[in-house]
Amino acid sequence: MKRILFLLLAGLSTCAYAQTWMPVGNWVHAQQNQITNTQTTYYNGSLYVAEIDGSSSNSVLQMYAWDGNSWSTLPSQTLSGWGYIYDIIGYQGSIYVIADGLIFRFDGTSWSPIGLPANTGWINRMAVINNKLMVTGDFNTHIAGDYIAAEYDGSSWNVLPDVGYTGTLYGGTEIVEFGGNIHVLTQTDSSTTITTNLFTFNGTSWDYAAHNFDNSSIQSIEFYAIVSDGQHLYGFDGTWGSGFYAIENDSIKLVNTLGGVVSISDYELFNGKVYLAGEFGAGSGTNRKSMALFDGQNITPLQNAPRGYLRSVTSDGNKIYAAGNFTQINGSTYNGVVSTLGDVAILSGQVFLDQNSDCQPSPGEQGLRSAIITVNPGNILVASDQWGNYSIGLTAGSYNIAGVNYTLAGHQNVVSSSCNTTSVTLTNGQTTQNNIASELTTTDPDLLVNLTASWRARFGFDEFYQLDVINIGATNESNVSATVTLPAGLQIVSASPNYSSQSGSVY
C-alpha cells in the first residue's frame, strides 16, 4: 500500500545506517533525463513502476512490470495535463494510478479513466481501506461544503460526508487507516486558528484526530505529513526546528525535535521499521542521502542508500524496492530501480559524563548532547542526541572508534576517558552496545546554554521558546544571568519565570 508524502521537514538525524543496494534487472527506458517522476507498488507478485515520460510533446504515463526475472513494458496512457504522478496502488486485480489529479485504471491490457467523485475536483492520494479504494482530494468545486474523501468499490463512487469545518479546507493531501478510522490530512485556510489539520472519520462523522496537547503552551498545529507504523500514528510539521508528534488517546504529544532540512516523498513499513524515501542530511542534490529509517523516535539517514532523490519505496515482504532519480549505489553509477535486503549491523551507546569514573552510565550522570563520534574505516561521523545517545548502522565487520569531538556542544572542558573501548566487531542483524565515558579536565563551572523553538509560527500567531542553562561542570555557580535578543518582528507575550529587564529587543 503506497503513501506519497510531500513536505519540507526540518530534520538532522543522530544515526546513520548502511545497507547493500542492488539494481533490479536491466532498467528498460533509454532516456533517463526525460523521466520526471516515478512511483512504485508491489501487487500480485509483480513490481509495478509508473513514470511520466516527457520525451514527447505530450506527457505520457508509462508503466513497467518486474516479475522477479525480467522487466516488461506495459501500454502507455497519454495525459492532457502537465504530467505528474501522485500515487499508485493495486486494487481488485487492477493497477490504479493518480496522474494530474485524475485516476486511471490499468486492467492488465489497457488503460481507462474511472472518473471523479461527484464528477468534479481532483484526487491527491489513495489507500485500500475495508476493501474499498479510498481517495482524498478536493471535491468542493461544485459542491457546497468541505468534501475531502470518497470511496470506490470498483464500479461507482460514494462521497463521504461534509467535514463540517468552520474555516476553509483546500482538500485532502494524505489518507491512512488507523485504529479502525480513516484519517485525512488537509490544507487549511492559514488565517484560521485550528487545533490540527488532521481529521478522522469514524464511519459516520468527522472530527479532529485529537483535541488536546501534552504541552499546554501549544494551542494548534498544522502537519505536513502523517505516517503510521501499524501501531502508532505520527504527524510531522514542516517548519524550521520541526518536530514529529505521536497522535494517541485524543492527544498530540511531541516525540522529538530536529534541525536541518528534509523532504519526504514516500514511506513503507518493512521488518517492523518505517522506511522513508526523499532527501535527508546535509548538503544538496546527490550529496544528500535518499532514504532514512523512522523508529518512532528519530529519522535516521541510511549510510549507503543511493545518492540523489528516491521518489517512492515499496516492499514484497522480503526486499525493499526504491525508484527515482539518483546517481550511485555502492560506488557505481546507476539510475532506475534498486532493492535491498535491509542488512544492518548497529553500533549504539551513550556519551556521558562519568562522574564516578567507573566507565559505565550511572543514575544521575548526564548524557552529553551533540558530541561527534568518528568511526573508521570510512571516517563516518555521527552526533549524539539530546540525551547523549548515538546509533550507527554499518555493514558487518571490524571498526575503530577514532575519537570524540565535544566542542560543537560547547563542552570545552570535556575529553574522552582512557577506559573506553575503541575496537568493535559488528554482526548483521545485531546491535552492539558501546558507551563512551567522558571526564572533565577542569573543576571550574561549565555552563551549557541552549535555546530551542517548538515551531515557526505564522504572522500574528504565538511562537514558543525554551531557554536551558545547564551546569555540566564540577562546582556550583551562582548569580547566573542570560541575555536574549529577539529577531525583528517578535515580542515577548509572557515568560516564566519573568525577565528581569528589557532594553528594546534585548531581554
Buried (B, 14 or more C-beta within 10 A) or exposed (E): BBBBBBBBBBBBBBBBBBBBBEBBBEBBBEEEEBBBBBBBBBBEEBBBBBBBBBEEEEBBBBBBBBEEEEBEEBEBBEBEEEBBBBBBBBBBEBBBBBBBBBBBBBEEEEBEEBEBBBEEBBBBBBBBBEEBBBBBBBBBEEBEEBBBBBBBEEEEBEBBEBBEBEEEBBBBBBBBBBEEBBBBBBBBEBEEEBBBBBBBBEEEEBBBBBEEBEEEEBBBBBBBBBBBBEEBBBBBBBBBBBBBBBBBEEEBBBBBBBEBBBBBBBBBBBEEBBBBBBBBBEEEEBEBBBBBBBEBBBBBBBBBBBBBBBBBBBBBEEBBBBBBBBBBBEEEEBBBBBBBBBEBBBBBBBBBBBBEEEBEBEEEBBBBBBBBBBBEEEEBEBBBBBBBBBBBBBBBEEBEBEEBBBEEBBBEBBEBBEEBEEEBEBEBEEBBEBBBBBBBEEEEBBEBEBEEBBBBBEEEEEBBBEEEEEBBBBEEEEEEEEEBEEEEEEEEEEEEEEEEEEEEBEB
